[in-house]
Amino acid sequence: MRIENKDLAISLKPQEPSSQTVKKACQDFEAFFLGFVFKKAFQPLFTSSSSPFFSQEETWFREMWVDEITKKVEESGGWGISDMLYQRLVEESKGDFS
């Protein structure tokens, strides 16, 4: 199959990561990791379907609340995981990011 329109052509050739791309990937990983940790940390230990404090609505509220906590932690600089990961990647690649 040939694509004649050059605007629609997609390059499948891998591109070298830039410093900004790697930094963003590290920040995204930290955000994902923090969200996972917080969701597990605030998950109820004992749940009973007869409890008035355990409902689908309460679960949704808790998940939204944890998402907001995660955003606030990220905005304040996170836990430094992205910085450590980025520094490690720079050391491993010997700074070969374009």
C-alpha positions in Angstrom: 0.0 0.0 0.0 1.3 3.4 -1.0 0.4 6.7 0.5 0.7 9.4 -2.1 -0.1 12.3 0.2 3.1 13.2 2.1 1.1 14.9 4.8 -0.5 11.6 5.8 2.7 9.6 5.6 3.9 8.3 9.0 7.5 7.5 9.6 8.0 4.2 11.4 11.7 4.8 11.8 12.5 5.2 15.5 13.7 8.7 16.4 16.4 9.6 18.9 14.8 10.8 22.1 15.4 14.4 23.0 16.3 15.5 26.5 12.8 17.1 26.9 11.1 13.9 25.8 13.0 11.8 28.3 12.3 14.2 31.1 8.6 14.2 30.3 8.6 10.4 30.2 10.2 10.3 33.6 7.6 12.8 35.0 4.8 10.7 33.5 6.2 7.6 35.1 6.4 9.3 38.5 2.8 10.5 38.2 1.6 7.0 37.3 3.6 5.5 40.2 2.4 8.1 42.7 -1.2 7.5 41.6 -0.8 3.7 42.0 0.8 4.0 45.5 -1.8 6.5 46.7 -4.7 4.4 45.4 -3.4 1.3 47.2 -2.6 3.3 50.4 -6.2 4.7 50.6 -7.9 1.5 49.6 -10.1 0.3 52.5 -8.7 -2.7 54.3 -11.9 -4.1 55.5 -15.0 -3.7 53.4 -18.5 -4.8 54.2 -21.3 -4.5 51.8 -23.7 -3.7 54.7 -21.6 -0.7 55.8 -23.1 2.7 54.9 -19.5 3.9 54.3 -18.8 1.4 51.5 -20.8 2.2 48.4 -20.0 2.7 44.8 -20.4 6.5 45.3 -17.9 6.4 48.1 -15.5 4.5 46.0 -15.8 7.0 43.2 -15.3 9.9 45.6 -12.2 8.3 47.2 -10.7 7.7 43.7 -11.3 11.4 42.7 -9.9 12.5 46.1 -6.7 10.4 45.6 -6.3 11.7 42.1 -6.4 15.3 43.4 -3.9 14.4 46.2 -1.6 12.9 43.5 -1.9 16.1 41.4 -1.0 18.3 44.4 2.1 16.2 45.2 3.2 16.3 41.5 2.7 20.1 41.4 4.8 20.5 44.5 7.7 18.6 42.9 6.7 15.0 43.6 9.0 12.7 45.5 12.0 13.2 43.3 11.6 9.9 41.5 11.5 11.5 38.0 14.7 13.5 38.8 16.5 10.4 40.0 15.3 8.3 37.0 16.3 11.1 34.6 19.8 11.4 36.1 20.2 7.6 35.9 19.2 7.6 32.2 21.5 10.4 31.4 24.4 8.5 33.1 23.6 5.3 31.3 23.3 7.0 27.9 26.3 9.2 28.6 24.2 12.3 27.8 23.5 11.2 24.2 20.1 12.8 24.1 19.7 15.2 21.1 
